[in-house]
Amino acid sequence: MSAHFKLTLSYVGFLMLAGALLLATVWVFLLRYVPDRALLIPASPGLPAGSVFPVRSDLLRAFAPRAAEALLFLLLFGLIGGWILAGRMLAPLTRITEAARTAGSGSLSHRIRMTDRHDEFRQLSDTFDAMLDQLESHVAEQRRFAANASHELRTPLAISRTLLDVARRDPAHDPLLDRLHAANQRAIDLIEALLLLSRGDSGTFTREDVDLSLLAEEAAETLLPLAEQRDIALEVTGGAAQVNGSAELLSRLVTNLVQNAIVHNLPTGGAVTVHTATEGVTGVLRVENTGPRLPPDLIPTLTEPFQRGTERVRTDEHAAVGLGLAIVHSVVRAHHGTLDLTPRRSGGLLVTVRLPGSG
Protein backbone atom coordinates (compact mmCIF):
# COMPACT_ATOMS: atom_id res chain seq x y z
CA MET A 1 0.00 0.00 0.00
CA SER A 2 1.14 3.52 -0.71
CA ALA A 3 1.87 5.98 2.07
CA HIS A 4 -1.10 8.04 0.85
CA PHE A 5 -3.47 5.11 1.38
CA LYS A 6 -1.90 4.16 4.71
CA LEU A 7 -2.34 7.71 6.02
CA THR A 8 -5.95 7.69 4.82
CA LEU A 9 -6.64 4.45 6.69
CA SER A 10 -5.01 5.81 9.81
CA TYR A 11 -7.21 8.93 9.66
CA VAL A 12 -10.33 6.79 9.14
CA GLY A 13 -9.34 4.42 11.94
CA PHE A 14 -8.80 7.29 14.36
CA LEU A 15 -12.13 8.90 13.39
CA MET A 16 -14.03 5.61 13.74
CA LEU A 17 -12.39 4.99 17.12
CA ALA A 18 -13.40 8.47 18.29
CA GLY A 19 -16.98 7.85 17.12
CA ALA A 20 -17.13 4.48 18.86
CA LEU A 21 -15.82 6.02 22.09
CA LEU A 22 -18.46 8.73 21.87
CA LEU A 23 -21.24 6.17 21.46
CA ALA A 24 -19.79 4.14 24.32
CA THR A 25 -19.84 7.27 26.47
CA VAL A 26 -23.54 7.73 25.68
CA TRP A 27 -24.17 4.14 26.78
CA VAL A 28 -22.09 4.27 29.93
CA PHE A 29 -23.31 7.60 31.21
CA LEU A 30 -26.87 7.70 29.93
CA LEU A 31 -28.54 4.59 28.58
CA ARG A 32 -27.34 2.20 31.27
CA TYR A 33 -29.21 4.20 33.91
CA VAL A 34 -32.52 4.01 32.07
CA PRO A 35 -34.74 1.38 33.71
CA ASP A 36 -35.50 -1.75 31.75
CA ARG A 37 -39.12 -1.97 33.02
CA ALA A 38 -42.03 0.37 32.34
CA LEU A 39 -42.64 2.93 35.05
CA LEU A 40 -45.84 4.95 35.52
CA ILE A 41 -45.23 8.62 35.98
CA PRO A 42 -47.55 10.35 38.50
CA ALA A 43 -49.65 13.18 37.21
CA SER A 44 -47.77 16.42 37.21
CA PRO A 45 -48.06 19.79 35.51
CA GLY A 46 -47.47 19.28 31.76
CA LEU A 47 -47.84 15.47 31.89
CA PRO A 48 -51.18 13.66 31.75
CA ALA A 49 -51.97 11.02 34.32
CA GLY A 50 -50.81 7.49 33.50
CA SER A 51 -47.81 8.47 31.35
CA VAL A 52 -45.17 5.73 30.93
CA PHE A 53 -41.42 6.47 31.23
CA PRO A 54 -39.43 5.15 28.17
CA VAL A 55 -37.61 1.89 28.87
CA ARG A 56 -34.02 0.97 27.83
CA SER A 57 -35.08 -1.44 25.07
CA ASP A 58 -37.22 1.23 23.40
CA LEU A 59 -34.37 3.71 23.48
CA LEU A 60 -31.92 1.14 22.11
CA ARG A 61 -34.25 0.31 19.20
CA ALA A 62 -34.46 3.99 18.37
CA PHE A 63 -30.80 4.75 19.06
CA ALA A 64 -29.03 1.79 17.38
CA PRO A 65 -30.01 2.57 13.74
CA ARG A 66 -29.07 6.21 14.21
CA ALA A 67 -25.74 5.20 15.73
CA ALA A 68 -25.03 2.87 12.78
CA GLU A 69 -25.89 5.66 10.33
CA ALA A 70 -23.58 8.02 12.21
CA LEU A 71 -20.72 5.49 12.08
CA LEU A 72 -21.29 4.90 8.35
CA PHE A 73 -21.22 8.65 7.78
CA LEU A 74 -17.99 8.93 9.78
CA LEU A 75 -16.47 6.13 7.67
CA LEU A 76 -17.30 7.82 4.36
CA PHE A 77 -16.36 11.24 5.67
CA GLY A 78 -13.10 9.86 7.02
CA LEU A 79 -12.21 8.16 3.73
CA ILE A 80 -12.84 11.27 1.64
CA GLY A 81 -11.44 13.74 4.12
CA GLY A 82 -8.50 11.51 5.03
CA TRP A 83 -7.58 11.03 1.35
CA ILE A 84 -7.62 14.79 0.80
CA LEU A 85 -5.68 15.55 3.97
CA ALA A 86 -3.11 12.83 3.24
CA GLY A 87 -2.66 14.21 -0.27
CA ARG A 88 -2.06 17.71 1.06
CA MET A 89 0.39 16.40 3.64
CA LEU A 90 2.33 14.37 1.06
CA ALA A 91 2.32 17.02 -1.67
CA PRO A 92 5.84 18.24 -0.76
CA LEU A 93 7.08 14.66 -0.86
CA THR A 94 5.76 14.37 -4.41
CA ARG A 95 7.79 17.42 -5.44
CA ILE A 96 10.90 15.92 -3.87
CA THR A 97 10.28 12.61 -5.64
CA GLU A 98 9.91 14.35 -9.00
CA ALA A 99 13.16 16.23 -8.40
CA ALA A 100 14.94 12.98 -7.51
CA ARG A 101 13.56 11.30 -10.63
CA THR A 102 14.75 14.23 -12.76
CA ALA A 103 18.21 14.06 -11.20
CA GLY A 104 18.29 10.31 -11.76
CA SER A 105 17.68 10.85 -15.48
CA GLY A 106 20.87 12.92 -15.66
CA SER A 107 19.54 16.47 -15.26
CA LEU A 108 21.12 18.06 -12.18
CA SER A 109 19.98 21.64 -12.81
CA HIS A 110 16.47 21.18 -11.35
CA ARG A 111 15.88 22.51 -7.82
CA ILE A 112 12.90 22.12 -5.48
CA ARG A 113 13.16 25.50 -3.71
CA MET A 114 10.31 24.83 -1.27
CA THR A 115 9.86 28.35 0.11
CA ASP A 116 6.16 28.03 1.01
CA ARG A 117 6.71 25.71 3.99
CA HIS A 118 8.66 25.79 7.25
CA ASP A 119 8.63 22.19 8.46
CA GLU A 120 10.53 18.90 8.11
CA PHE A 121 9.73 18.76 4.38
CA ARG A 122 11.38 22.14 3.95
CA GLN A 123 14.51 20.83 5.69
CA LEU A 124 14.52 17.74 3.47
CA SER A 125 14.10 19.77 0.28
CA ASP A 126 16.85 22.22 1.28
CA THR A 127 19.19 19.31 2.00
CA PHE A 128 18.34 17.73 -1.35
CA ASP A 129 18.93 21.02 -3.20
CA ALA A 130 22.30 21.41 -1.49
CA MET A 131 23.24 17.87 -2.54
CA LEU A 132 22.25 18.64 -6.15
CA ASP A 133 24.37 21.81 -6.05
CA GLN A 134 27.42 19.82 -5.01
CA LEU A 135 26.78 17.06 -7.55
CA GLU A 136 26.29 19.54 -10.39
CA SER A 137 29.46 21.36 -9.41
CA HIS A 138 31.50 18.14 -9.31
CA VAL A 139 30.11 16.89 -12.63
CA ALA A 140 30.72 20.25 -14.32
CA GLU A 141 34.27 20.29 -12.98
CA GLN A 142 34.92 16.79 -14.34
CA ARG A 143 33.51 17.71 -17.74
CA ARG A 144 35.61 20.86 -17.91
CA PHE A 145 38.71 18.90 -16.96
CA ALA A 146 38.03 16.24 -19.61
CA ALA A 147 37.36 18.85 -22.29
CA ASN A 148 40.38 21.00 -21.40
CA ALA A 149 42.69 18.00 -21.14
CA SER A 150 41.46 16.67 -24.46
CA HIS A 151 41.98 20.03 -26.15
CA GLU A 152 45.48 20.32 -24.72
CA LEU A 153 46.41 16.83 -25.88
CA ARG A 154 45.17 17.26 -29.44
CA THR A 155 47.97 19.63 -30.49
CA PRO A 156 51.00 17.50 -29.51
CA LEU A 157 49.35 14.38 -30.88
CA ALA A 158 48.63 16.10 -34.19
CA ILE A 159 52.25 17.30 -34.39
CA SER A 160 53.58 13.82 -33.68
CA ARG A 161 51.27 12.34 -36.32
CA THR A 162 52.56 14.81 -38.89
CA LEU A 163 56.16 13.90 -38.05
CA LEU A 164 55.35 10.21 -38.30
CA ASP A 165 53.65 10.73 -41.66
CA VAL A 166 56.74 12.46 -42.97
CA ALA A 167 59.01 9.73 -41.67
CA ARG A 168 56.85 6.97 -43.18
CA ARG A 169 57.17 8.45 -46.65
CA ASP A 170 60.72 7.13 -46.76
CA PRO A 171 60.53 3.73 -48.52
CA ALA A 172 63.22 2.40 -46.20
CA HIS A 173 61.54 3.53 -43.01
CA ASP A 174 61.65 1.37 -39.92
CA PRO A 175 58.51 -0.82 -39.50
CA LEU A 176 58.37 0.45 -35.94
CA LEU A 177 57.13 3.77 -37.36
CA ASP A 178 53.96 2.04 -38.59
CA ARG A 179 53.27 0.76 -35.10
CA LEU A 180 53.92 4.21 -33.64
CA HIS A 181 51.61 5.75 -36.23
CA ALA A 182 48.85 3.28 -35.32
CA ALA A 183 49.30 4.01 -31.61
CA ASN A 184 49.26 7.74 -32.30
CA GLN A 185 46.08 7.43 -34.36
CA ARG A 186 44.45 5.43 -31.57
CA ALA A 187 45.34 8.15 -29.06
CA ILE A 188 43.83 10.80 -31.36
CA ASP A 189 40.65 8.75 -31.73
CA LEU A 190 40.46 8.43 -27.95
CA ILE A 191 40.80 12.20 -27.50
CA GLU A 192 38.10 12.86 -30.09
CA ALA A 193 35.83 10.33 -28.40
CA LEU A 194 36.38 11.96 -25.01
CA LEU A 195 35.54 15.37 -26.46
CA LEU A 196 32.39 13.98 -28.03
CA LEU A 197 31.44 12.26 -24.78
CA SER A 198 31.94 15.51 -22.85
CA ARG A 199 29.87 17.42 -25.38
CA GLY A 200 27.04 14.92 -25.19
CA ASP A 201 27.02 14.99 -21.38
CA SER A 202 26.89 18.79 -21.31
CA GLY A 203 23.90 18.89 -23.69
CA THR A 204 25.19 22.08 -25.35
CA PHE A 205 24.39 21.65 -29.03
CA THR A 206 22.15 23.11 -31.70
CA ARG A 207 19.00 21.16 -32.44
CA GLU A 208 17.53 20.56 -35.87
CA ASP A 209 15.29 18.05 -37.63
CA VAL A 210 17.25 14.88 -38.43
CA ASP A 211 16.17 11.73 -40.30
CA LEU A 212 17.66 8.65 -38.68
CA SER A 213 17.14 6.61 -41.85
CA LEU A 214 19.53 8.87 -43.78
CA LEU A 215 22.11 8.63 -41.02
CA ALA A 216 21.75 4.85 -41.04
CA GLU A 217 22.36 4.69 -44.79
CA GLU A 218 25.41 6.96 -44.51
CA ALA A 219 26.87 4.87 -41.66
CA ALA A 220 26.27 1.65 -43.59
CA GLU A 221 27.95 3.07 -46.69
CA THR A 222 30.96 4.23 -44.66
CA LEU A 223 31.37 0.94 -42.80
CA LEU A 224 30.58 -1.36 -45.71
CA PRO A 225 34.32 -2.04 -46.44
CA LEU A 226 34.82 -3.14 -42.83
CA ALA A 227 31.76 -5.41 -43.05
CA GLU A 228 32.95 -6.93 -46.34
CA GLN A 229 36.41 -7.45 -44.87
CA ARG A 230 34.86 -9.60 -42.14
CA ASP A 231 32.27 -11.22 -44.44
CA ILE A 232 29.42 -9.55 -42.53
CA ALA A 233 26.09 -8.99 -44.30
CA LEU A 234 25.04 -5.38 -43.61
CA GLU A 235 21.42 -4.44 -44.32
CA VAL A 236 19.46 -1.22 -43.76
CA THR A 237 15.65 -1.47 -43.62
CA GLY A 238 12.68 0.60 -42.50
CA GLY A 239 11.47 4.06 -43.31
CA ALA A 240 11.93 7.66 -42.29
CA ALA A 241 12.38 8.46 -38.59
CA GLN A 242 12.41 12.20 -37.99
CA VAL A 243 13.84 13.33 -34.66
CA ASN A 244 15.01 16.63 -33.23
CA GLY A 245 18.62 16.95 -32.17
CA SER A 246 22.22 17.42 -33.20
CA ALA A 247 22.95 15.95 -36.62
CA GLU A 248 26.63 15.50 -35.74
CA LEU A 249 26.00 13.72 -32.44
CA LEU A 250 23.24 11.53 -33.87
CA SER A 251 25.45 10.61 -36.82
CA ARG A 252 28.15 9.50 -34.41
CA LEU A 253 25.55 7.55 -32.43
CA VAL A 254 24.42 5.59 -35.50
CA THR A 255 28.00 5.05 -36.69
CA ASN A 256 29.10 3.75 -33.30
CA LEU A 257 26.19 1.31 -33.11
CA VAL A 258 26.77 -0.06 -36.61
CA GLN A 259 30.54 -0.30 -36.04
CA ASN A 260 30.02 -2.12 -32.74
CA ALA A 261 27.56 -4.50 -34.42
CA ILE A 262 30.19 -5.34 -37.04
CA VAL A 263 33.23 -5.79 -34.78
CA HIS A 264 31.25 -7.68 -32.09
CA ASN A 265 30.05 -10.33 -34.52
CA LEU A 266 30.86 -13.80 -35.67
CA PRO A 267 34.38 -14.34 -37.04
CA THR A 268 32.90 -14.73 -40.53
CA GLY A 269 29.46 -14.98 -42.06
CA GLY A 270 27.64 -12.83 -39.53
CA ALA A 271 24.87 -10.31 -40.14
CA VAL A 272 23.96 -6.79 -39.08
CA THR A 273 20.49 -5.31 -39.55
CA VAL A 274 19.78 -1.60 -39.11
CA HIS A 275 16.10 -0.68 -38.95
CA THR A 276 14.52 2.77 -38.60
CA ALA A 277 10.87 3.55 -37.98
CA THR A 278 8.47 6.06 -36.45
CA GLU A 279 6.26 4.93 -33.59
CA GLY A 280 3.76 7.62 -32.72
CA VAL A 281 5.82 10.74 -32.01
CA THR A 282 9.01 8.77 -31.39
CA GLY A 283 11.82 7.98 -33.80
CA VAL A 284 13.18 4.45 -33.37
CA LEU A 285 16.53 3.00 -34.42
CA ARG A 286 17.22 -0.72 -34.02
CA VAL A 287 20.62 -2.28 -34.65
CA GLU A 288 20.73 -6.07 -34.41
CA ASN A 289 23.74 -8.30 -34.95
CA THR A 290 24.72 -11.93 -34.69
CA GLY A 291 27.62 -12.92 -32.49
CA PRO A 292 28.57 -14.76 -29.32
CA ARG A 293 26.09 -15.10 -26.48
CA LEU A 294 26.34 -12.37 -23.88
CA PRO A 295 25.73 -13.09 -20.19
CA PRO A 296 22.81 -11.03 -18.79
CA ASP A 297 24.93 -9.52 -16.02
CA LEU A 298 27.28 -8.02 -18.64
CA ILE A 299 24.57 -6.03 -20.45
CA PRO A 300 24.18 -3.18 -17.88
CA THR A 301 27.94 -2.53 -17.94
CA LEU A 302 28.30 -2.17 -21.71
CA THR A 303 27.51 1.56 -21.62
CA GLU A 304 30.29 2.25 -19.13
CA PRO A 305 33.41 3.98 -20.53
CA PHE A 306 36.20 1.63 -21.66
CA GLN A 307 33.98 -1.43 -21.18
CA ARG A 308 34.47 -4.16 -23.78
CA GLY A 309 31.93 -6.92 -24.15
CA THR A 310 34.05 -9.07 -26.47
CA GLU A 311 37.41 -8.71 -28.12
CA ARG A 312 37.38 -5.86 -30.61
CA VAL A 313 38.93 -5.69 -34.04
CA ARG A 314 41.49 -2.91 -34.14
CA THR A 315 42.28 -1.47 -37.51
CA ASP A 316 43.80 1.80 -38.56
CA GLU A 317 40.47 2.96 -39.97
CA HIS A 318 38.26 1.98 -37.04
CA ALA A 319 40.33 1.76 -33.90
CA ALA A 320 38.40 0.74 -30.83
CA VAL A 321 38.74 3.01 -27.81
CA GLY A 322 36.14 1.45 -25.51
CA LEU A 323 33.82 4.46 -25.63
CA GLY A 324 31.41 3.42 -28.40
CA LEU A 325 28.33 2.58 -26.32
CA ALA A 326 29.30 5.12 -23.66
CA ILE A 327 29.05 7.84 -26.30
CA VAL A 328 25.77 6.35 -27.56
CA HIS A 329 24.34 6.40 -24.05
CA SER A 330 25.50 9.97 -23.50
CA VAL A 331 23.99 11.19 -26.79
CA VAL A 332 20.69 9.41 -26.13
CA ARG A 333 20.49 10.88 -22.64
CA ALA A 334 21.28 14.38 -23.94
CA HIS A 335 18.39 14.03 -26.42
CA HIS A 336 16.01 12.81 -23.66
CA GLY A 337 15.65 9.41 -25.30
CA THR A 338 15.95 5.81 -24.14
CA LEU A 339 18.53 3.12 -24.88
CA ASP A 340 17.69 -0.58 -24.52
CA LEU A 341 20.23 -3.39 -24.83
CA THR A 342 18.74 -6.87 -25.25
CA PRO A 343 20.86 -10.01 -25.72
CA ARG A 344 19.62 -12.32 -28.46
CA ARG A 345 18.94 -15.95 -27.55
CA SER A 346 20.98 -17.20 -30.50
CA GLY A 347 23.83 -14.80 -29.72
CA GLY A 348 24.51 -11.17 -30.45
CA LEU A 349 22.77 -8.03 -29.30
CA LEU A 350 19.71 -5.97 -30.16
CA VAL A 351 20.12 -2.25 -29.48
CA THR A 352 17.00 -0.08 -29.55
CA VAL A 353 17.20 3.72 -29.43
CA ARG A 354 14.05 5.80 -29.03
CA LEU A 355 14.25 9.56 -29.46
CA PRO A 356 11.57 12.28 -29.32
CA GLY A 357 10.21 13.09 -32.78
CA SER A 358 10.65 16.39 -34.53
CA GLY A 359 6.92 17.13 -34.35
N, C-alpha and C positions, 0 to 999 in steps of 0.2 A: 504494500500500500504506500501511496505517496505521503509525504509529510502534510500536504494540504488536506488529504482525506483523514489522516490520523488526528490532526488538530480539530477538524470538524467533528469527528466522533467524540473527542474529549470534551468539546463544548457541549454537545448533545448529552453526553453522559452526565456532565455536571449539572446541566439544566434539569434533566429528568430526576436526578438524585435530589435536587433542591425541591422540585415539585412533590416528589414522594414524601420527603420530610415534612413539607407543609401539610399534606393530607394526613400524615401520621399525627401531626400536632393537633389537627382538628379532632381526630379520633380520641387521642389521649386526654385532651383538656376539655372536650365538649361532649362528644357522642357517648362516651363510656359512662357519663353521669346521668344520661337520660334513662329513666326506668324502662324496664322491658315489659311491664304490665300496664294495662289501661287504668288511669286514675281519673276519678270524677273531680271536677273543679267546682268548689262551692260558688254559689251565686255571688257576684261582686259587680261593682259598677263597670259597665262596658262589656261584661260577659253574661250571657244568658244562663239560666240555671241548667244544670245537667251537662255542661260542656266537658269533653274528654281531652285530657292532656296527651299530645302525640307520644307514641311509644318508640323505642329504639329501632325496631324492625321497619316501621313506616319511614323513619328518617333515612335509614340505610337504603331502602328501595328508591327513595327519591334522590339520595345523595350519590350513590354508586355510579349511575349512568353519567351524571354531571362530572364526577371526578374522572371517569374514563375519558370523557370528551376533552376535559382540561389537559389530561396527560397526552392525549393524541395531538392536541393543538401545540403543546410544548415540544413534542417530538418533531413535528413539521416545522415549527418556528425555529427550533434549535438547528435542524438540518440546513435550512435556508440561511438563517442568520449566521450560523457557525461557518458555513462555506464562504460567505461573503467576508466575515471577519478574518478567517484564516487566509483568504486571498490577499486581503489588505496587509496582514501581518507579514506575509511571505513575498510581497511585491518587491522589496529591496533585494531579497535573495535571488529572485528571477533576474534582476538587472546584473547582479554579480555573476550569475551563471552564464548569461549571454556574453559578458565581458570575458570570462574564462574560455568560453567556446571560441570567441573571436581570436583570442591570444593563441589558443591551441591550433588554429588554422594557419598561424604564421604572421598575423597582423598584430604588432605590439604597440601601435599608435593609439588604440582605443583606450579611453579612460572612463571610469564610472562617474566620478565627481558628484557624490551624493551629498549635496549641500542642503537638502530640505529636511534632513533628519539629524538628531543628536542622541543616538543610542548605540547599542552594540553593533548594529548593521553599519552605521556610519564608521565606526572604528575598523570593522572588517573591510569595508570598501576603501578607506584611506590606506590601510595596509596593503591591499591588493594593488592599488594605484602606484604606491611607492615601489612595490616589487616589479611592476611593469616598467616603471621609469628606469630602474637599474638594469633590467633585462634588455630594454631597448638601447640603453647606452652601451652595454657590453657588446651586443650584436653589431651595432653601428661601428664601434671601435674595431671589431674583428674584420668587418667588411672593408673599412678604410685601410686597415693594415694589409689585407690581401690585395686590394686594388693597387695601393701604393707600391707594395713590394713587387707585384707583377709588372707594373709600369717601369720600375727601376731595373728589373732584370731583362726586360725586352731589348734594351739598347746593347748591352754587352753581348748578349746571345746573338743578336743580329750581326754585330761586328765579327764575332767569331765564325758565324756561318759564311759571311762574305770571304773571310780569309781562307776558310776551308774550301770554298768553291774555287777560289783562285788556285790553291795548291793542287786540287784534284784535276785541274785542266792539263797538268803535266802528264803525258802518257806514262812516264816512268814513276808515277807517284807511289808512295808506300800504301799498301792495302789498309794499313791502320787508319789512314785518313778517311776511308769510307766508313769505318766503324765510328770514328769521331763525328763524322758528318751526320750519321744516323742518330747518334746520341744527342747531338746538338739539336737536330730537328725534333726529336722527342721532347727535349726540354722546352723548345719554343711552343710545341703543341700543348704542353702542360700549362705553360704560362697563359696562352690564349684561352684554354679551358677554364682556368681559374678566374680570369677576367670576365668571361661569359657567365660563370657561376655567380660571381659577385654582382654582376649587373642584373641577373635574374632575381637574386635574393632582394636587391634593393627596390625592384619594381619601377625603376625610373626609365621609362621608354615611351616612345610615341606610338599610339595605337592607330590602327587602320584596319579596313576590311581585308581579310586574307582568306583564300580558298585552300583548304588543306589538300584537296585533290591535286592541285597544281604543284604544291610543294612535294607531295608524294611522288609524282611523276618526275620532277627534277631530281629528287634524291635517288630514285631508282636508276635514272639515266646516268648519274654521276658514279654510282656504286656498281653499275652493271659489270665493268671489267673485273672488279674484285669478286663478284658472284660467279662470273664465268671461270675465273682462275680456280675457284674451289668447286666448280661443277654444281653450283647452287641455282635452282630455278627461282627466278625473281619475278613476281607477278603483282601488278597493281590493278585493283578492281574498285567498284563502287562509283559514286557520283560526287557532285559538288558538296562541299561542307564549308560554308562561310562562317568564319569566326572573326572576332575583333581582338586585335593584339599587335604585337611587333612581328613584322614579316621576317626580320633577321633572326630573332630568337625562335620563332616557330619553325623556320627553315632548319635551324640547327637541331631543334627537337626531333623533327622527322628524320633528318639525316642520321642522328645518333641512334634512333630506334632501328632504322633499316640496317645500319652498319653493325650494330650489336646482334641483330637477327642473323646476319650473314656469318660473322666471326664466331658466334656461339651456336654452331650448327653441326651437322654430321660432317665427318671428314670429307666425304664426297657424296654427291647425289641427294643432297638435302633440298629443302624448299623454303621460300619466304613469301608470304602473302601480305600485301598492304591493302587495306580496305578503308575507304572513307565514305561517310554517310551523314545525313542530317536526321536527327531524332527530335522532333518538336522544335525547340529553339536552341538545341545543343548540337554542336559539331562534334562528330565522333571519328577518331582515327584508331584502327586496329592493326597491329603488326603481329603476325603469327609466324613462328618458325619451328621446324623440326630440330631435333638435337637430343642430347642426353637428358635423362630424367633428373629433375631438380628436387631435392628434399624440401618439404614444406617449410621447415624452419629457416631455410636459406632465403626464401622469397622476401621477407620484410627487410633484409639487410642489403638487398641489391641496389637500393637507391642511396646507400651511404657512400661518401667519397672514397675512392680508391678501393672499392669492394669489387672483387672479381668472382663471378659465379663459376666459370670454367676457364680453362687456359685460353688466352686470346692469341690471335694471329697478329704478329707485329710486322708491318711492312713499312717501307718509307712513305708510302702514300697515305696510309691509314694507321698510324701508330696509336696504340691503345695507351691511355693515360689513367684509366680507372675512374673517370669522371663522367662517362657517358650517361648512365641512368641518373646520376646525381644532378647533372645539368637538366635532364628531362624533368625530373621531379621539381627542380627549382623553377623552371619555366612554366610548368603547369600550375604550380602554386601561385606564381606571380600573376597568372591570367585567371585566377580564381576557378580553376578547373579541378578535375579529379584524375588520378592515375591508378589503374588497377593492374596488378601483375598476377596472372593465373597460370600455374604449371599445367601443361598438357599431360594427359594420362599416358600417351604414347611417347612422351619426351618432348622437350622444347618448352617454349613459353608463349603465352598470349598476353600482349600488352594492349590495354584499352585506355585511350585518352579521351576525355570528354571536356570540351571547352564551351563557354557561353557563346551563343551565336551572335552574328553581327546585327541582327534585328533588335 
